[in-house]
Amino acid sequence: QSFLEGVFARGDRRLSHLLETAWQSGARFDGWSEHYRLERWQQAAADCAIDLDSYLRPRQVDEVLPWDHLHCGVDRSFLEAERDRALERAYTPDCRQHGCQGCGLCDFQVVRPVVQPAPAPRPAATALPLVDRPAGQPLPTFVYRVQYRRIGDSRFYGHLELLQLVFRALQRASLPLAFSHGFNPSPQVGFSQALPVGVESKAEYFDMTLTRPLTDPVVTVALLNERFPATIRVASVELAPRGTAACTLLTYEVRSPVLARAGLQDRVATFLAEERFVIDRFRKNRHKELDIRPLVARLELRDTTLVMELLSYQGQPSVSPREILERVLGLAGQEALLSEICKTAAQEMAQSP
């Protein structure tokens, strides 16, 4: 992977043909080692008459470089001088405190350097107190729950992608977010249970901690909807409930033509009549058994629609809708993936039912 990264980092526009050829030959998700196949890229390079090793050779300073047509504002002569300084391990002074170094970026008319005063010397370490923050009561905070829907293409967002999307939307809305302390502060936002990729939801939420109360939650709903993509719609903003629910009842609707297949009603009836239904999971190179029967409160099949109510206990393993489709109804993995799944409701419970 590092070899290919080096090729693209130092390559020219001919690599666009390489990229298209490799894609046509089946290259997918090559950032993941289990999908990466160097020989596929080597064959694509041979088909395009491209020598990959040539891109990794040392470059002469006087030759035309593949990125010379890109103008970043810094003079090439300055970059060459910086290269010489780097080989000599010489330090380039910071122009904000030591004057202009002549990089060429500032024209001193439209673009001017930002000059900072030299930092004051710090006192000796022994003179610093252990806590340099004034003592006092913590600032008051206000926690609001944002209910929203994830429909359409937003079902393809991963959980980490959704987190970044929410953080940016809250920042663009200029809400008074509270941040964690430490060297890497982050917004104090708590999310509901991660949604499987490919599943829609009409019952998602996140809790955001603010330093000031909202003057009008209805206005905040409209403000957030302007910042979110059209496939994510905020329904309400209200004060979050106190405490953490011990159990959540999740309702899903599954739609697929294969659900009309003969024999599936019998599978549903057999499952509901059982006291135990143990499945084997293989995760992190370990097999583990899980009894999913107590986690299914309702399972009802009507033509091509399956309605299920699943219990999710705090801090305990849960079962996903696709596992119900595969393990209980016996659908193939591809059939379960192509089924339309939507979370329609989520009811928090103070204690287990």
Buried (B, 14 or more C-beta within 10 A) or exposed (E): EEEBEEBEEBBBEEBEBBBEBBEEEEBEEBEEEEEBBEEBBBBBBEBBEBEBEEBEEEEEEEEEEBEEEEEEEEEEEBEEBBEEEEEEEEEEEEBEEEEEBEBBBBEEEEEEBEEEEEEEEEEEEEEEEEEEEEEEEEEEBBBBBBBBBBBEEBBEBEEEEBBEBBBEBBEEBEBBBBEEEEEEEEBBBEBBBEBBEBBBBBBBBBBBBBBEEBEEBEEBBEBBBEBBEEBBBBBBBEEBEEEEBBBBBBBBBBEBEBBEBEEBBEBBEEBBEEEEBEBEBEEEEEEEEBBBBEBBEEBEBEEBBBBBBBBBBEEEEBBBBBBBBBBBBEBEEEBBBEBBBBBBEBEBEEEEE
